[in-house]
Amino acid sequence: MTALASELILMAALFTVVLDQYAHKRVEQLGGVNTWGYRGPVMKQRLPHEFRIAVVGGDAAFGWGVAPAETTADYLRTEVQGMLAGSGESIHVTAVNLGALGMPARDYSSRLAQFGYLAPDVICLYLDLADTRTGSVVPSRNSAVTALTGYVPMLPLVLTEKGLPLAAVGSALAFIDRRLHALMAPVETAPEPREISIGRAVHTALGLAPVVVVLPAPTTPASRIEHARLLQTLSERAQTSPRLRLVDLGEQPRLVDPNLFLDGVNYGAAGQSLVADAIAPAIDGFLPVRQVSP
């Protein structure tokens, strides 16, 4: 009986994994993530003559409301590949979107450390206007499965969006996953100012690759104050770090066109493309063909 029970548990686990893989395929091209928790296809092992860009951040980097191929990361890959055309060098540009929907600035640093194994050649830290978003967080920050294996389950979220009784099953699976995570997770530290969180993320990123910090265009009096403070702090740091660049989207008049936004905050595909246009020149100096050996 024990052997039979073990076999049934194993079969149920395998069936759940198969269903979860199917759920991933259903949502990856919409608003979901791949099995390892980032948008787009799973990155392959680095190849010779590959130049890899990582875009990290919250909603802005994730590309809320657009497909993976319409995010800043993918447009940036195309832009940089075009910059290399005619250089005589056979360099293949890839980009990975490590943005997480709803991720606050305090988690940027740990997100970077988690995916440091992808070995990007340059990191774009694309900041959100503020950490005030409410709603779904994708991928979940409270998953025991992810904490133990790195695998990001998508089945609970997909089932939750269905009608009863599937929604009840999805909610139950998500609850169990969260409860297990609560039992194994360390106690969260006290909140810290965004400026400190962003500074820590820049420090972590510089330990992995050259960094381009992208500041969003401010839209409210509060965001203008924060924007000015961050710009001053980061500008002072960039003066002493040749591996740090700043891109201020507030200096791009065309990016304030209300027709570019889906909801007043997040850019649609056209806006994402224009953001990539603004970032690409900052990456130019980090390209292998632009660097001169001493």
Contacts in CASP RR format, 6 or more apart in sequence:
PFRMAT RR
TARGET T0000
AUTHOR 0000-0000-0000
METHOD contacts of the structure
MODEL  1
MTALASELILMAALFTVVLDQYAHKRVEQLGGVNTWGYRGPVMKQRLPHE
FRIAVVGGDAAFGWGVAPAETTADYLRTEVQGMLAGSGESIHVTAVNLGA
LGMPARDYSSRLAQFGYLAPDVICLYLDLADTRTGSVVPSRNSAVTALTG
YVPMLPLVLTEKGLPLAAVGSALAFIDRRLHALMAPVETAPEPREISIGR
AVHTALGLAPVVVVLPAPTTPASRIEHARLLQTLSERAQTSPRLRLVDLG
EQPRLVDPNLFLDGVNYGAAGQSLVADAIAPAIDGFLPVRQVSP
16 155 0 8 1.000
19 155 0 8 1.000
20 153 0 8 1.000
20 154 0 8 1.000
20 155 0 8 1.000
21 35 0 8 1.000
23 154 0 8 1.000
23 155 0 8 1.000
23 157 0 8 1.000
23 158 0 8 1.000
23 159 0 8 1.000
24 32 0 8 1.000
24 33 0 8 1.000
24 34 0 8 1.000
24 35 0 8 1.000
24 154 0 8 1.000
26 158 0 8 1.000
27 154 0 8 1.000
27 157 0 8 1.000
27 158 0 8 1.000
28 34 0 8 1.000
28 39 0 8 1.000
28 40 0 8 1.000
28 68 0 8 1.000
29 67 0 8 1.000
29 68 0 8 1.000
30 67 0 8 1.000
31 39 0 8 1.000
31 64 0 8 1.000
31 65 0 8 1.000
31 101 0 8 1.000
31 138 0 8 1.000
32 39 0 8 1.000
32 138 0 8 1.000
32 154 0 8 1.000
33 39 0 8 1.000
33 40 0 8 1.000
33 138 0 8 1.000
33 139 0 8 1.000
33 152 0 8 1.000
33 154 0 8 1.000
34 40 0 8 1.000
34 41 0 8 1.000
34 42 0 8 1.000
34 152 0 8 1.000
35 42 0 8 1.000
35 151 0 8 1.000
35 152 0 8 1.000
36 42 0 8 1.000
36 150 0 8 1.000
36 151 0 8 1.000
36 152 0 8 1.000
37 100 0 8 1.000
37 139 0 8 1.000
37 146 0 8 1.000
37 152 0 8 1.000
38 96 0 8 1.000
38 97 0 8 1.000
38 98 0 8 1.000
38 99 0 8 1.000
38 100 0 8 1.000
38 115 0 8 1.000
39 62 0 8 1.000
39 63 0 8 1.000
39 68 0 8 1.000
39 71 0 8 1.000
39 73 0 8 1.000
39 97 0 8 1.000
39 99 0 8 1.000
40 68 0 8 1.000
40 97 0 8 1.000
43 52 0 8 1.000
43 94 0 8 1.000
43 96 0 8 1.000
43 118 0 8 1.000
46 52 0 8 1.000
46 119 0 8 1.000
47 92 0 8 1.000
49 89 0 8 1.000
49 90 0 8 1.000
49 91 0 8 1.000
49 92 0 8 1.000
50 91 0 8 1.000
50 92 0 8 1.000
50 93 0 8 1.000
50 94 0 8 1.000
51 80 0 8 1.000
51 84 0 8 1.000
51 91 0 8 1.000
51 92 0 8 1.000
51 93 0 8 1.000
51 94 0 8 1.000
51 121 0 8 1.000
51 122 0 8 1.000
51 287 0 8 1.000
51 288 0 8 1.000
52 93 0 8 1.000
52 94 0 8 1.000
52 95 0 8 1.000
52 96 0 8 1.000
52 118 0 8 1.000
52 119 0 8 1.000
52 120 0 8 1.000
52 121 0 8 1.000
53 73 0 8 1.000
53 76 0 8 1.000
53 77 0 8 1.000
53 80 0 8 1.000
53 93 0 8 1.000
53 94 0 8 1.000
53 95 0 8 1.000
53 96 0 8 1.000
53 120 0 8 1.000
53 121 0 8 1.000
53 122 0 8 1.000
53 123 0 8 1.000
53 124 0 8 1.000
53 283 0 8 1.000
54 95 0 8 1.000
54 96 0 8 1.000
54 98 0 8 1.000
54 115 0 8 1.000
54 118 0 8 1.000
54 120 0 8 1.000
54 122 0 8 1.000
54 123 0 8 1.000
54 124 0 8 1.000
54 209 0 8 1.000
55 61 0 8 1.000
55 71 0 8 1.000
55 72 0 8 1.000
55 73 0 8 1.000
55 76 0 8 1.000
55 95 0 8 1.000
55 96 0 8 1.000
55 97 0 8 1.000
55 98 0 8 1.000
55 99 0 8 1.000
55 123 0 8 1.000
55 124 0 8 1.000
55 126 0 8 1.000
56 98 0 8 1.000
56 99 0 8 1.000
56 108 0 8 1.000
56 111 0 8 1.000
56 112 0 8 1.000
56 123 0 8 1.000
56 124 0 8 1.000
56 125 0 8 1.000
56 126 0 8 1.000
56 201 0 8 1.000
56 205 0 8 1.000
57 98 0 8 1.000
57 99 0 8 1.000
57 100 0 8 1.000
57 103 0 8 1.000
57 108 0 8 1.000
57 111 0 8 1.000
57 125 0 8 1.000
57 126 0 8 1.000
57 127 0 8 1.000
57 128 0 8 1.000
58 99 0 8 1.000
58 100 0 8 1.000
58 101 0 8 1.000
58 102 0 8 1.000
58 103 0 8 1.000
58 108 0 8 1.000
58 126 0 8 1.000
58 128 0 8 1.000
59 101 0 8 1.000
59 102 0 8 1.000
59 128 0 8 1.000
59 133 0 8 1.000
59 265 0 8 1.000
59 266 0 8 1.000
60 72 0 8 1.000
60 126 0 8 1.000
60 127 0 8 1.000
60 128 0 8 1.000
60 129 0 8 1.000
60 214 0 8 1.000
60 216 0 8 1.000
60 266 0 8 1.000
60 267 0 8 1.000
61 71 0 8 1.000
61 72 0 8 1.000
61 73 0 8 1.000
61 97 0 8 1.000
61 98 0 8 1.000
61 99 0 8 1.000
61 100 0 8 1.000
61 124 0 8 1.000
61 126 0 8 1.000
62 71 0 8 1.000
62 97 0 8 1.000
62 99 0 8 1.000
62 100 0 8 1.000
62 101 0 8 1.000
62 102 0 8 1.000
62 103 0 8 1.000
62 138 0 8 1.000
63 70 0 8 1.000
63 71 0 8 1.000
63 72 0 8 1.000
63 97 0 8 1.000
63 99 0 8 1.000
63 266 0 8 1.000
63 267 0 8 1.000
63 272 0 8 1.000
64 101 0 8 1.000
64 262 0 8 1.000
64 263 0 8 1.000
64 266 0 8 1.000
65 262 0 8 1.000
65 266 0 8 1.000
65 268 0 8 1.000
66 262 0 8 1.000
66 267 0 8 1.000
66 268 0 8 1.000
66 269 0 8 1.000
66 272 0 8 1.000
67 269 0 8 1.000
68 74 0 8 1.000
68 97 0 8 1.000
70 268 0 8 1.000
70 269 0 8 1.000
70 272 0 8 1.000
71 97 0 8 1.000
71 272 0 8 1.000
72 97 0 8 1.000
72 124 0 8 1.000
72 126 0 8 1.000
72 272 0 8 1.000
72 275 0 8 1.000
72 276 0 8 1.000
72 279 0 8 1.000
73 95 0 8 1.000
73 96 0 8 1.000
73 97 0 8 1.000
73 124 0 8 1.000
74 95 0 8 1.000
74 97 0 8 1.000
75 272 0 8 1.000
75 273 0 8 1.000
75 275 0 8 1.000
75 276 0 8 1.000
75 277 0 8 1.000
76 95 0 8 1.000
76 124 0 8 1.000
76 276 0 8 1.000
76 279 0 8 1.000
76 280 0 8 1.000
76 283 0 8 1.000
77 93 0 8 1.000
77 94 0 8 1.000
77 95 0 8 1.000
78 276 0 8 1.000
79 276 0 8 1.000
79 277 0 8 1.000
79 279 0 8 1.000
79 280 0 8 1.000
80 93 0 8 1.000
80 280 0 8 1.000
80 283 0 8 1.000
80 287 0 8 1.000
81 92 0 8 1.000
81 93 0 8 1.000
83 280 0 8 1.000
83 284 0 8 1.000
83 287 0 8 1.000
84 91 0 8 1.000
84 93 0 8 1.000
84 287 0 8 1.000
84 289 0 8 1.000
87 289 0 8 1.000
88 289 0 8 1.000
89 288 0 8 1.000
89 289 0 8 1.000
91 287 0 8 1.000
91 288 0 8 1.000
91 289 0 8 1.000
96 115 0 8 1.000
96 118 0 8 1.000
96 120 0 8 1.000
98 111 0 8 1.000
98 112 0 8 1.000
98 115 0 8 1.000
99 111 0 8 1.000
99 126 0 8 1.000
100 107 0 8 1.000
100 111 0 8 1.000
100 137 0 8 1.000
100 138 0 8 1.000
100 139 0 8 1.000
101 136 0 8 1.000
101 137 0 8 1.000
101 138 0 8 1.000
102 133 0 8 1.000
102 135 0 8 1.000
102 136 0 8 1.000
102 137 0 8 1.000
102 138 0 8 1.000
103 111 0 8 1.000
103 137 0 8 1.000
103 141 0 8 1.000
104 131 0 8 1.000
104 197 0 8 1.000
105 127 0 8 1.000
105 128 0 8 1.000
105 131 0 8 1.000
105 194 0 8 1.000
105 197 0 8 1.000
105 198 0 8 1.000
105 201 0 8 1.000
106 131 0 8 1.000
106 191 0 8 1.000
106 192 0 8 1.000
106 194 0 8 1.000
106 197 0 8 1.000
107 141 0 8 1.000
108 125 0 8 1.000
108 197 0 8 1.000
108 198 0 8 1.000
108 200 0 8 1.000
108 201 0 8 1.000
108 204 0 8 1.000
109 197 0 8 1.000
109 200 0 8 1.000
109 201 0 8 1.000
109 203 0 8 1.000
109 204 0 8 1.000
112 123 0 8 1.000
112 201 0 8 1.000
112 204 0 8 1.000
112 205 0 8 1.000
112 208 0 8 1.000
113 204 0 8 1.000
116 208 0 8 1.000
119 208 0 8 1.000
119 209 0 8 1.000
120 208 0 8 1.000
120 209 0 8 1.000
121 209 0 8 1.000
121 210 0 8 1.000
121 286 0 8 1.000
122 209 0 8 1.000
122 210 0 8 1.000
122 211 0 8 1.000
122 212 0 8 1.000
122 283 0 8 1.000
122 286 0 8 1.000
123 205 0 8 1.000
123 208 0 8 1.000
123 209 0 8 1.000
123 210 0 8 1.000
123 211 0 8 1.000
123 212 0 8 1.000
124 211 0 8 1.000
124 212 0 8 1.000
124 213 0 8 1.000
124 214 0 8 1.000
124 279 0 8 1.000
124 283 0 8 1.000
125 198 0 8 1.000
125 201 0 8 1.000
125 202 0 8 1.000
125 205 0 8 1.000
125 211 0 8 1.000
125 212 0 8 1.000
125 213 0 8 1.000
125 214 0 8 1.000
126 214 0 8 1.000
126 216 0 8 1.000
126 275 0 8 1.000
127 198 0 8 1.000
127 213 0 8 1.000
127 214 0 8 1.000
127 215 0 8 1.000
127 216 0 8 1.000
127 230 0 8 1.000
128 216 0 8 1.000
129 216 0 8 1.000
129 218 0 8 1.000
129 219 0 8 1.000
129 220 0 8 1.000
129 223 0 8 1.000
129 226 0 8 1.000
129 265 0 8 1.000
130 194 0 8 1.000
130 222 0 8 1.000
130 223 0 8 1.000
130 226 0 8 1.000
131 194 0 8 1.000
136 157 0 8 1.000
138 157 0 8 1.000
139 146 0 8 1.000
139 152 0 8 1.000
140 146 0 8 1.000
140 152 0 8 1.000
140 157 0 8 1.000
140 174 0 8 1.000
140 177 0 8 1.000
140 178 0 8 1.000
142 177 0 8 1.000
142 178 0 8 1.000
142 181 0 8 1.000
142 182 0 8 1.000
142 185 0 8 1.000
143 152 0 8 1.000
143 153 0 8 1.000
143 177 0 8 1.000
143 178 0 8 1.000
143 181 0 8 1.000
144 177 0 8 1.000
144 178 0 8 1.000
144 180 0 8 1.000
144 181 0 8 1.000
144 183 0 8 1.000
144 184 0 8 1.000
145 151 0 8 1.000
145 152 0 8 1.000
145 153 0 8 1.000
145 177 0 8 1.000
146 152 0 8 1.000
146 153 0 8 1.000
147 181 0 8 1.000
147 184 0 8 1.000
147 185 0 8 1.000
148 184 0 8 1.000
153 173 0 8 1.000
153 177 0 8 1.000
155 170 0 8 1.000
155 173 0 8 1.000
156 170 0 8 1.000
156 171 0 8 1.000
156 173 0 8 1.000
156 174 0 8 1.000
156 177 0 8 1.000
157 170 0 8 1.000
157 174 0 8 1.000
159 166 0 8 1.000
159 167 0 8 1.000
159 169 0 8 1.000
159 170 0 8 1.000
159 171 0 8 1.000
159 173 0 8 1.000
160 167 0 8 1.000
160 170 0 8 1.000
160 171 0 8 1.000
160 174 0 8 1.000
161 167 0 8 1.000
194 226 0 8 1.000
195 226 0 8 1.000
195 229 0 8 1.000
195 230 0 8 1.000
195 233 0 8 1.000
198 213 0 8 1.000
198 230 0 8 1.000
198 234 0 8 1.000
199 233 0 8 1.000
199 237 0 8 1.000
202 211 0 8 1.000
202 213 0 8 1.000
202 234 0 8 1.000
202 237 0 8 1.000
202 244 0 8 1.000
205 211 0 8 1.000
206 241 0 8 1.000
206 243 0 8 1.000
206 244 0 8 1.000
210 243 0 8 1.000
210 244 0 8 1.000
210 245 0 8 1.000
210 286 0 8 1.000
211 243 0 8 1.000
211 244 0 8 1.000
211 245 0 8 1.000
212 244 0 8 1.000
212 245 0 8 1.000
212 246 0 8 1.000
212 247 0 8 1.000
212 279 0 8 1.000
212 282 0 8 1.000
212 283 0 8 1.000
213 234 0 8 1.000
213 244 0 8 1.000
213 245 0 8 1.000
213 246 0 8 1.000
213 247 0 8 1.000
214 247 0 8 1.000
214 249 0 8 1.000
214 275 0 8 1.000
214 278 0 8 1.000
214 279 0 8 1.000
215 227 0 8 1.000
215 230 0 8 1.000
215 231 0 8 1.000
215 234 0 8 1.000
215 246 0 8 1.000
215 247 0 8 1.000
215 248 0 8 1.000
215 249 0 8 1.000
215 250 0 8 1.000
216 223 0 8 1.000
216 227 0 8 1.000
216 249 0 8 1.000
216 250 0 8 1.000
217 249 0 8 1.000
217 250 0 8 1.000
217 252 0 8 1.000
217 255 0 8 1.000
217 256 0 8 1.000
218 224 0 8 1.000
218 226 0 8 1.000
218 227 0 8 1.000
218 250 0 8 1.000
219 264 0 8 1.000
219 265 0 8 1.000
227 250 0 8 1.000
231 246 0 8 1.000
231 248 0 8 1.000
234 244 0 8 1.000
234 246 0 8 1.000
235 246 0 8 1.000
237 244 0 8 1.000
238 244 0 8 1.000
238 245 0 8 1.000
238 246 0 8 1.000
245 282 0 8 1.000
245 283 0 8 1.000
246 282 0 8 1.000
247 278 0 8 1.000
247 279 0 8 1.000
247 282 0 8 1.000
249 255 0 8 1.000
249 275 0 8 1.000
249 278 0 8 1.000
250 256 0 8 1.000
252 274 0 8 1.000
252 278 0 8 1.000
254 274 0 8 1.000
255 267 0 8 1.000
255 271 0 8 1.000
255 274 0 8 1.000
255 275 0 8 1.000
255 278 0 8 1.000
258 264 0 8 1.000
260 267 0 8 1.000
260 268 0 8 1.000
260 270 0 8 1.000
260 271 0 8 1.000
260 274 0 8 1.000
261 267 0 8 1.000
261 268 0 8 1.000
261 271 0 8 1.000
262 268 0 8 1.000
267 274 0 8 1.000
267 275 0 8 1.000
284 290 0 8 1.000
285 291 0 8 1.000
END
